[in-house]
């Protein structure tokens, strides 16, 4: 592992620093622990993260280690550039908690692993794509958020008028996802965009796990 004298990957606000240090002090063997921060995937338009305490000595050789005073921070090599310039803050919203503010966004390839390039190439910036994105953000996602679900627009073929969507969270791998798509999401999209001819689910459901429904 490499220790940086100037750690520009991640900074902490005063409130976040206090929360982290208080939590660390409550851990057994805390003097040997570091705060680990890593990107675990994507969620919606941004990255998903994991923050936890683990032994500093377990940091792999290619990890980057920074210091915030006496607090060691470990960032795995694959997360360094995805996190560079990020700031860990404390937010009072939703009962209070740590929030990672990241200036970096996932690439289109990271957002849509395994989805054919010819589909992703349609983009989401066309007139119909903008409407579909707004419907998903303002109507669909609030409706399915109660069981941890989320639906994102991957692409919209403006010529064929077909929307390609990806389900995530509680919807990925869900045995009821087809019903959720056909009875809820598709109807909402077609109501807002009458000229839409179809909605295609491009989710990799085989990789999903759902808290309510088990898939075989």
C-alpha positions as CSV (number, residue, x, y, z in Angstrom):
1,X,0.0,0.0,0.0
2,X,1.1,3.6,-0.5
3,X,0.6,6.3,2.0
4,X,0.1,9.8,0.7
5,X,1.3,12.9,2.5
6,X,-1.2,14.9,0.6
7,X,-4.4,12.9,0.5
8,X,-6.6,14.4,-2.3
9,X,-8.9,11.4,-2.7
10,X,-11.3,12.1,0.2
11,X,-11.8,14.8,2.7
12,X,-14.0,15.0,5.8
13,X,-16.0,17.9,7.2
14,X,-15.7,18.6,10.9
15,X,-19.1,17.0,11.6
16,X,-18.3,13.9,9.7
17,X,-14.9,13.6,11.3
18,X,-16.5,13.8,14.8
19,X,-19.0,11.1,13.9
20,X,-16.3,8.8,12.4
21,X,-14.0,9.2,15.4
22,X,-16.7,8.6,17.9
23,X,-17.8,5.4,16.1
24,X,-14.1,4.3,15.8
25,X,-13.5,4.8,19.5
26,X,-16.4,2.4,20.3
27,X,-14.8,-0.4,18.3
28,X,-12.6,-3.0,19.9
29,X,-9.0,-2.8,18.9
30,X,-9.7,0.6,17.5
31,X,-6.1,1.7,17.6
32,X,-5.4,-0.8,14.8
33,X,-8.4,0.1,12.6
34,X,-8.8,2.4,9.6
35,X,-11.8,3.8,7.8
36,X,-12.2,1.9,4.5
37,X,-14.1,3.6,1.7
38,X,-14.8,1.9,-1.6
39,X,-17.0,2.0,-4.6
40,X,-19.1,-1.1,-4.8
41,X,-21.1,-0.4,-8.0
42,X,-23.6,2.1,-9.2
43,X,-27.0,3.2,-7.9
44,X,-29.1,5.5,-10.0
45,X,-27.0,8.1,-11.7
46,X,-24.1,7.8,-9.2
47,X,-21.9,5.3,-7.5
48,X,-22.8,3.0,-4.6
49,X,-20.4,3.0,-1.6
50,X,-19.3,0.9,1.4
51,X,-17.8,2.6,4.5
52,X,-16.5,0.4,7.3
53,X,-13.8,-0.1,9.8
54,X,-11.1,-2.8,9.3
55,X,-7.5,-3.3,10.2
56,X,-5.1,-1.1,8.5
57,X,-2.6,-4.0,8.2
58,X,-5.1,-5.7,5.9
59,X,-4.8,-3.0,3.2
60,X,-3.6,-4.6,0.0
61,X,-0.4,-3.5,-1.6
62,X,-2.0,-1.4,-4.3
63,X,-4.4,0.4,-1.9
64,X,-4.0,4.1,-1.2
65,X,-3.8,5.1,2.5
66,X,-4.4,8.7,3.6
67,X,-4.4,10.4,7.0
68,X,-6.8,12.8,8.5
69,X,-5.0,13.6,11.7
70,X,-4.6,10.3,13.5
71,X,-7.4,8.7,11.4
72,X,-6.1,6.3,8.7
73,X,-8.3,6.1,5.6
74,X,-7.9,3.2,3.1
75,X,-9.2,3.4,-0.4
76,X,-8.8,0.2,-2.6
77,X,-7.0,0.8,-5.9
78,X,-10.1,0.3,-8.0
79,X,-11.9,3.1,-6.2
80,X,-9.2,5.8,-6.1
81,X,-10.0,7.6,-9.3
82,X,-13.8,7.1,-8.8
83,X,-13.5,8.8,-5.4
84,X,-10.9,11.5,-6.1
85,X,-12.0,14.8,-4.8
86,X,-14.9,13.4,-2.7
87,X,-16.0,14.8,0.6
88,X,-17.6,12.9,3.5
89,X,-20.3,15.0,5.2
90,X,-22.9,14.6,7.9
91,X,-26.5,15.2,6.9
92,X,-29.5,15.7,9.2
93,X,-31.9,14.3,6.6
94,X,-33.5,11.0,7.1
95,X,-32.6,10.7,10.8
96,X,-29.0,11.8,10.2
97,X,-26.0,10.0,8.7
98,X,-22.8,10.2,6.7
99,X,-23.1,11.3,3.0
100,X,-20.4,11.0,0.4
101,X,-20.4,13.9,-2.0
102,X,-18.6,12.8,-5.1
103,X,-17.8,15.0,-8.1
104,X,-17.2,11.9,-10.3
105,X,-20.0,10.0,-12.1
106,X,-20.0,6.5,-13.5
107,X,-19.2,6.1,-17.1
108,X,-22.0,4.8,-19.4
109,X,-20.2,1.4,-19.5
110,X,-20.2,1.3,-15.7
111,X,-23.8,2.1,-15.5
112,X,-24.9,-0.5,-18.0
113,X,-22.6,-3.6,-17.7
114,X,-23.5,-6.3,-20.1
115,X,-26.0,-4.2,-22.1
116,X,-25.3,-4.2,-25.9
117,X,-23.5,-1.0,-27.1
118,X,-26.1,-0.5,-29.8
119,X,-28.8,-0.1,-27.2
120,X,-26.8,2.2,-24.9
121,X,-25.9,4.3,-28.0
122,X,-29.5,5.4,-28.3
123,X,-28.9,7.6,-25.3
124,X,-31.4,9.3,-23.1
125,X,-31.0,12.9,-24.2
126,X,-33.7,13.1,-26.9
127,X,-37.1,14.7,-26.3
128,X,-38.8,11.5,-25.4
129,X,-35.9,10.4,-23.3
130,X,-36.1,13.5,-21.2
131,X,-39.8,13.0,-20.6
132,X,-39.2,9.3,-19.7
133,X,-36.5,10.3,-17.2
134,X,-38.7,12.8,-15.5
135,X,-41.6,10.2,-15.2
136,X,-39.2,7.7,-13.7
137,X,-37.7,10.2,-11.2
138,X,-41.0,11.9,-10.2
139,X,-43.6,9.1,-10.4
140,X,-42.1,5.6,-10.7
141,X,-39.2,5.6,-8.3
142,X,-41.1,7.2,-5.4
143,X,-43.7,4.5,-5.9
144,X,-41.3,1.5,-5.8
145,X,-38.9,3.0,-3.3
146,X,-40.9,1.4,-0.4
147,X,-39.3,-2.0,-1.1
148,X,-35.9,-0.6,-2.1
149,X,-36.6,-0.7,-5.8
150,X,-35.4,1.7,-8.5
151,X,-35.9,2.0,-12.2
152,X,-33.5,3.9,-14.5
153,X,-33.7,4.7,-18.2
154,X,-30.8,3.1,-20.0
155,X,-31.7,4.4,-23.5
156,X,-34.7,5.4,-25.6
157,X,-34.8,4.7,-29.3
158,X,-36.5,7.9,-30.5
159,X,-37.1,6.5,-33.9
160,X,-38.7,3.2,-32.9
161,X,-40.0,4.8,-29.7
162,X,-38.9,2.0,-27.5
163,X,-37.6,2.7,-23.9
164,X,-35.0,0.4,-22.4
165,X,-35.0,0.4,-18.6
166,X,-32.9,-1.2,-15.8
167,X,-34.4,-2.2,-12.5
168,X,-32.3,-2.1,-9.4
169,X,-32.4,-2.5,-5.6
170,X,-35.4,-4.5,-4.5
171,X,-36.6,-5.0,-8.1
172,X,-33.5,-6.7,-9.4
173,X,-33.9,-10.4,-9.2
174,X,-37.4,-10.0,-8.0
175,X,-39.9,-12.7,-9.1
176,X,-42.5,-10.0,-9.4
177,X,-40.4,-7.6,-11.5
178,X,-42.1,-8.5,-14.8
179,X,-45.5,-7.6,-13.2
180,X,-44.0,-4.4,-11.8
181,X,-42.8,-3.5,-15.2
182,X,-45.9,-4.4,-17.2
183,X,-48.6,-3.2,-14.7
184,X,-46.8,-0.1,-13.3
185,X,-43.8,1.3,-15.0
186,X,-44.9,0.7,-18.6
187,X,-48.3,2.1,-18.0
188,X,-46.9,5.2,-16.4
189,X,-44.5,5.8,-19.2
190,X,-47.1,5.2,-21.9
191,X,-49.5,7.5,-20.2
192,X,-46.9,10.3,-20.3
193,X,-45.7,9.3,-23.7
194,X,-48.6,8.0,-25.7
195,X,-46.5,7.4,-28.8
196,X,-44.2,5.0,-26.9
197,X,-44.4,1.6,-28.6
198,X,-42.7,-0.5,-26.0
199,X,-40.7,-0.7,-22.7
200,X,-37.9,-3.3,-22.5
201,X,-36.3,-4.5,-19.3
202,X,-32.6,-5.0,-19.8
203,X,-31.9,-5.8,-16.1
204,X,-29.5,-8.7,-15.2
205,X,-32.0,-10.3,-12.8
206,X,-29.9,-13.3,-12.3
207,X,-27.5,-11.2,-10.3
208,X,-30.1,-9.6,-8.2
209,X,-31.3,-10.3,-4.7
210,X,-34.7,-9.3,-3.4
211,X,-35.8,-9.1,0.3
212,X,-39.3,-10.2,-0.5
213,X,-39.1,-12.7,-3.4
214,X,-36.7,-15.5,-3.9
215,X,-35.8,-16.4,-7.5
216,X,-34.7,-19.9,-8.5
